[in-house]
Amino acid sequence: MDHSEAFQKLFEIVARLRGPGGCPWDLEQTPLTLRGDLIEETYECVEAIDEQDPSHVKEELGDLFLLVTMLSYMHEQEGHFTVAEVLQELSEKLIRRHPHVFANVDGDSSSLSSEQVLRNWAKIKVEQEGRKPKDSLLDEVSRGLPPLDRAWKLQKKAAKVGFDWPDASGVIAKVKEELCEAEAAIADAASSAAASTADNTVLEGELGDLLFSMVNLCRFFGIEPSVALQRTNIKFTERFKHVEKRMKETGQEMNAKNLEVMDRYWNEAKNGANEK
């Protein structure tokens, strides 16, 4: 089956699911209800890529294709645009924004650097597509991104115009500074008879600054914070499951009284032969 036949089959299945006599669940969905699924499937795809498991990547990409096709078809049903128009507009945009490839007779684009390509991309959006120039460089970063990813992209934008630390020592010092300020805010809140809303607001701000500085440390070394955190989430889950298993095997309850035992099993998982 070639590419066009494969997509046609997918489109027909989606249309059947959303058509008369289709699946009740699929018929109930709207673009709004599928937002969470789109985010979840994207992260599952990222996880599969991290695992470097081609068969798992293929499966997760399939799930993303399904959601994108389903969302496009929903809008087609509402008469807003067709799935074909989505694909056509994308193709036209890719050709328009890559003149160094498609307008180049010999196809040699080696004379351009990645930075030059990105600058041309931004210029084409304004001059050829009529996009309104942004008042600020940071306005180019979507407000709809999860906070962790948005912080990373904001910092990348600022760094592109030279607003960056000259070396890693400055970033690390900033992390330590923000940690000290967070500790001071925690101490202030603890010294109060009862932590007030104002205390929590100050602490929230300091912890936010600490998180932002940690994201910057990731960015400085070219590590996407959401990917790094997801890797740690997986590691934590695997270790905690080991603790649960060992506690069950030894007939002990998982509670604060048995923290020392649980901690021992945690270290057992941490030092295991398969630990990554």
C-alpha positions in Angstrom: 0.0 0.0 0.0 1.5 3.4 -1.0 1.2 6.6 1.0 -1.9 8.0 -0.7 -3.7 4.7 -0.4 -2.8 4.5 3.3 -4.0 8.0 4.1 -7.2 7.5 2.1 -7.9 4.4 4.1 -7.4 6.3 7.4 -9.6 9.1 6.2 -12.4 6.7 5.3 -12.2 5.0 8.7 -12.4 8.4 10.5 -15.4 9.4 8.3 -17.1 6.1 9.1 -16.5 6.5 12.8 -17.9 10.1 12.7 -20.8 9.2 10.3 -24.3 7.8 10.7 -24.1 4.5 12.5 -20.5 5.3 13.7 -18.9 4.9 17.1 -21.0 6.6 19.9 -17.8 7.7 21.6 -16.3 9.2 18.5 -19.5 11.0 17.6 -19.6 12.6 21.0 -16.1 14.2 20.7 -15.4 17.7 19.7 -12.1 19.6 19.1 -12.3 20.8 22.7 -12.7 17.4 24.2 -9.7 16.0 22.3 -7.3 18.7 23.5 -6.1 16.6 26.4 -5.8 13.5 24.2 -3.6 15.4 21.7 -1.2 16.5 24.5 -1.1 13.1 26.1 -0.4 11.3 22.8 2.3 13.8 21.9 4.1 13.1 25.2 3.7 9.3 24.7 5.3 9.7 21.3 8.2 11.6 22.8 8.6 8.8 25.3 8.7 6.2 22.5 11.4 8.3 20.7 13.4 8.5 23.9 13.2 4.7 24.2 14.6 4.5 20.6 12.0 1.7 20.0 11.0 2.0 16.3 7.9 -0.2 16.7 6.7 1.8 19.6 7.4 5.1 17.8 5.4 3.8 14.8 2.4 3.0 17.0 2.5 6.4 18.8 2.8 8.3 15.5 -0.2 6.4 14.3 -2.2 7.7 17.3 -1.1 11.2 16.5 -2.1 10.8 12.9 -5.5 9.6 14.0 -6.1 12.6 16.3 -4.9 15.2 13.7 -7.1 13.6 11.0 -10.0 13.4 13.4 -9.7 17.0 14.4 -9.4 18.1 10.8 -12.4 16.0 9.8 -14.5 17.5 12.6 -13.9 21.0 11.2 -14.8 19.6 7.7 -18.1 18.4 9.1 -18.8 21.8 10.4 -18.0 23.4 7.1 -15.0 25.4 8.3 -12.4 23.7 6.0 -11.6 20.3 4.6 -8.9 17.9 5.5 -7.5 18.3 1.9 -7.3 22.1 2.5 -5.3 21.5 5.7 -2.8 19.4 3.8 -2.7 21.7 0.8 -2.1 24.8 2.9 0.7 23.0 4.8 2.4 22.0 1.5 2.1 25.5 0.1 3.6 26.9 3.3 6.5 24.5 3.3 7.4 25.4 -0.3 7.0 29.1 0.4 9.1 29.1 3.5 11.9 27.0 1.9 12.9 29.0 -1.2 16.5 27.9 -0.7 15.3 24.4 -1.5 12.3 24.7 -3.9 13.3 27.8 -5.7 16.8 26.7 -6.1 17.4 25.1 -9.6 20.3 22.9 -8.6 18.8 22.2 -5.2 22.0 23.1 -3.4 21.1 24.8 -0.1 24.5 24.1 1.6 25.5 27.7 1.5 22.9 28.6 4.2 23.3 28.0 7.9 20.4 26.9 10.1 20.3 30.3 11.7 20.0 32.0 8.2 17.2 29.6 7.3 15.3 30.6 10.5 15.7 34.3 9.9 14.4 33.9 6.3 11.5 31.9 7.7 10.5 34.7 10.0 11.0 37.3 7.2 8.7 35.4 4.8 6.0 35.1 7.5 5.8 38.9 7.7 6.6 40.0 4.1 4.9 37.3 2.1 2.2 36.0 4.4 1.2 39.3 5.9 1.7 38.2 9.5 1.8 41.2 11.8 5.2 41.8 13.2 5.4 41.0 16.9 5.8 43.9 19.3 8.3 41.8 21.3 10.5 38.9 20.4 8.8 37.0 23.2 5.4 37.4 21.7 6.4 34.7 19.2 6.1 32.2 22.0 2.6 30.8 22.3 0.8 31.4 25.5 -0.9 28.1 25.1 2.2 26.1 25.8 2.6 24.3 29.1 4.5 26.6 31.5 7.6 24.4 31.6 7.9 24.4 27.8 7.0 28.1 27.5 9.7 29.0 30.0 12.2 27.1 27.9 11.2 28.7 24.6 11.1 32.2 26.2 14.7 31.8 27.3 15.8 30.5 23.9 14.3 33.5 22.2 16.1 35.9 24.6 19.4 34.0 24.2 19.2 34.4 20.4 19.7 38.2 20.7 22.6 37.8 23.2 20.6 38.0 26.5 22.3 35.0 28.0 24.9 33.9 30.5 28.5 33.8 29.1 29.1 30.4 30.7 27.5 27.7 32.8 28.9 29.1 36.1 26.5 32.1 35.9 23.5 29.9 35.4 24.5 27.6 38.3 25.1 30.6 40.6 21.6 31.9 39.7 20.0 28.5 40.6 21.8 28.6 44.0 20.7 32.2 44.5 17.0 31.4 43.8 17.2 28.3 46.0 18.5 30.5 48.9 15.6 32.9 48.3 13.1 30.0 48.3 14.6 28.7 51.6 14.3 32.2 53.1 10.6 32.4 52.1 10.0 28.9 53.6 11.6 30.0 56.8 9.6 33.2 57.0 6.4 31.2 56.4 7.3 28.7 59.1 8.0 31.4 61.6 4.5 32.8 61.3 1.8 31.5 63.7 -0.1 30.4 60.6 1.0 30.7 57.0 -1.2 33.3 55.4 -2.2 33.6 51.7 0.4 36.4 51.4 3.1 34.1 52.7 2.1 31.4 50.1 2.1 34.0 47.3 5.7 35.0 48.2 6.8 31.4 48.4 5.0 30.6 45.1 6.9 33.4 43.4 10.2 32.2 44.8 9.6 28.6 43.8 8.6 29.8 40.4 11.8 31.7 40.1 13.7 28.6 41.1 11.9 26.5 38.5 12.6 29.1 35.9 16.3 29.1 36.7 16.4 25.3 36.5 14.7 25.4 33.1 17.4 27.9 32.1 20.1 25.5 33.2 18.6 22.8 31.1 18.4 25.2 28.1 22.0 26.2 28.5 23.1 22.6 27.9 20.6 22.0 25.1 18.3 19.8 27.2 14.5 20.2 26.9 13.2 20.4 30.5 9.9 18.6 29.7 11.8 15.7 28.2 14.2 15.5 31.1 11.4 15.7 33.6 9.5 13.0 31.8 12.5 10.7 32.0 12.7 11.3 35.7 8.9 10.6 36.0 9.5 7.2 34.4 12.5 6.5 36.6 10.5 7.4 39.7 7.6 5.2 38.7 9.8 2.2 38.1 11.5 2.6 41.5 8.3 3.1 43.4 6.7 0.1 41.8 9.7 -1.9 43.0 9.1 -0.6 46.5 5.4 -1.6 46.3 6.4 -5.1 45.1 9.0 -5.7 47.8 6.7 -4.4 50.6 3.9 -6.7 49.4 6.4 -9.7 49.3 7.4 -9.0 52.9 3.9 -8.4 54.1 4.5 -4.9 55.2 2.2 -1.9 54.8 3.2 1.2 52.9 3.0 4.0 55.5 5.1 6.6 57.2 6.0 4.2 60.0 7.7 1.9 57.5 9.6 4.7 55.7 13.0 3.3 56.6 12.1 0.0 55.1 10.6 1.6 52.0 13.7 3.8 51.6 15.9 0.6 51.7 13.9 -0.9 48.9 14.1 2.4 47.0 17.9 2.2 47.2 17.7 -1.4 46.1 15.8 -0.3 43.0 18.2 2.6 42.4 21.2 0.4 42.6 19.7 -2.4 40.5 21.5 -4.0 37.6 19.0 -2.5 35.1 19.1 1.1 36.5 19.6 3.7 33.8 
